[in-house]
Amino acid sequence: MESTEKKKPIVKLIGEDGNVFNLMGICSRALKKAGQGEEAKELVTKITTTAKSYHEALAMMMDYCDVE
């Protein structure tokens, strides 16, 4: 049985500019580079339309990417 779950790209957010839009861009680029363009769009849409706080946005990023 083959797993359909895609591997999360690894992103380095520690030491980066903590602006939520900058961090979202880092995650989005990593997803696109990993061939997950649809997930990148989904993440950006989710953050910009439903995240109610900085911490909620970070949690969403961690759902899509492994943070180092």
C-alpha positions in Angstrom: 0.0 0.0 0.0 1.5 3.3 -1.1 1.3 6.4 1.1 -0.3 9.3 -0.6 1.0 11.8 2.0 3.5 14.2 0.5 6.8 14.8 2.3 6.9 18.2 3.9 9.8 20.4 2.7 12.2 21.5 5.4 12.4 25.3 6.0 14.7 27.4 8.1 12.7 30.1 9.8 14.8 30.7 12.9 17.1 33.7 12.3 14.9 35.0 9.5 12.9 38.3 9.5 9.9 37.3 11.6 7.4 39.2 9.5 4.5 36.8 8.9 4.5 37.6 5.1 8.2 36.9 4.9 7.9 33.6 6.6 4.8 32.7 4.5 6.9 33.4 1.4 9.7 31.2 2.6 7.3 28.3 3.1 5.5 29.0 -0.2 8.8 28.9 -2.1 9.9 25.7 -0.4 6.6 24.0 -1.3 6.8 25.1 -4.9 10.4 23.9 -5.1 9.3 20.5 -3.8 6.7 20.3 -6.6 3.8 21.2 -4.3 2.5 24.3 -6.0 -1.1 23.7 -5.1 -0.2 23.3 -1.5 1.7 26.6 -1.6 -1.4 28.4 -2.9 -3.6 26.6 -0.3 -1.3 27.7 2.5 -1.2 31.3 1.4 -5.0 31.4 1.0 -5.5 29.7 4.4 -3.2 32.1 6.2 -4.5 35.3 4.6 -8.2 34.4 5.0 -8.4 32.4 8.2 -5.4 32.9 10.5 -6.5 35.1 13.4 -3.1 35.5 15.0 0.6 35.3 14.3 0.8 32.0 16.2 -2.1 30.5 14.3 -0.3 31.5 11.0 2.9 29.8 12.2 1.0 26.7 13.2 -0.5 26.6 9.6 3.0 26.9 8.2 4.1 24.0 10.3 1.2 21.9 8.9 2.8 22.2 5.5 6.5 22.5 6.2 9.0 21.0 8.7 10.6 23.9 10.5 14.2 23.8 11.5 
